[in-house]
Amino acid sequence: MEWCIKILHERKIESGYGDSVVRRLSADLKERYPKMGVSPHQLWNMMKFYERYAGHDEKVLRSVALLPWSHNLLLLSKGLNDEATL
């Protein structure tokens, strides 16, 4: 799954312009992995998470990896820096 998010990030897919790309990717993933069920909204959230934490301090990465997804979404919505996130 990470490779999908990395591709979206590298191609600078943004909301509005990239909505159809993300919807298509979601449909393709649902077809290939029917039990996973990844919505376009979830893909956008995954991309935000990737952009926020890719290449960051190991301590921060380990910390957010321990949190439930809902907590990570809350942290993302607050726009905190690394220190505040920890």
C-alpha positions in Angstrom: 0.0 0.0 0.0 2.9 2.4 0.8 4.0 2.3 -2.9 0.5 3.6 -4.0 0.8 6.5 -1.6 4.4 7.2 -2.6 3.4 7.4 -6.3 0.5 9.8 -5.5 2.9 12.0 -3.6 5.7 11.9 -6.2 3.2 12.8 -9.0 2.0 15.7 -6.9 -1.6 14.5 -7.0 -3.8 17.1 -5.3 -7.4 17.3 -4.3 -9.5 18.6 -7.2 -7.1 17.9 -10.0 -6.3 14.3 -8.8 -9.7 13.3 -7.5 -10.4 11.0 -10.5 -7.0 9.4 -10.2 -7.6 8.7 -6.5 -11.1 7.3 -7.2 -9.7 5.0 -9.9 -6.9 3.8 -7.6 -9.5 3.1 -4.8 -11.6 1.1 -7.2 -8.6 -0.8 -8.5 -7.5 -1.6 -4.9 -11.0 -2.7 -3.9 -11.1 -5.1 -7.0 -7.6 -6.5 -6.2 -8.0 -6.6 -2.4 -11.8 -6.9 -1.7 -11.3 -7.4 2.0 -9.2 -4.2 2.4 -11.8 -1.7 1.1 -9.8 1.5 0.7 -12.0 4.6 0.0 -10.7 7.7 -1.8 -11.0 9.6 1.5 -8.8 7.0 3.2 -6.2 7.3 0.4 -6.1 11.1 0.8 -5.6 10.6 4.6 -2.8 8.1 3.9 -1.1 10.6 1.6 -1.3 13.3 4.2 0.2 10.9 6.7 3.0 10.0 4.3 3.8 13.6 3.4 3.8 14.6 7.1 6.2 11.8 8.3 8.3 10.6 5.4 11.9 11.1 6.2 11.3 12.4 9.7 13.2 11.6 12.9 13.2 7.9 13.9 11.8 8.7 17.3 8.7 10.4 15.7 8.2 7.6 13.3 8.3 5.0 16.1 5.9 7.0 18.2 3.2 7.5 15.5 3.5 3.9 14.5 2.3 2.9 17.9 -0.8 5.0 17.7 -4.2 3.9 16.4 -5.0 5.4 13.0 -7.8 7.6 14.5 -5.2 9.2 16.8 -2.9 9.8 13.9 -5.7 11.5 12.0 -6.3 13.8 14.9 -2.7 14.7 15.1 -2.6 15.5 11.4 -5.7 17.7 11.7 -4.0 19.8 14.3 -0.9 20.5 12.1 1.6 19.9 15.0 5.3 20.0 14.7 7.5 17.0 15.7 8.0 18.2 19.2 4.3 18.8 19.9 3.5 15.5 18.2 5.8 13.6 20.6 
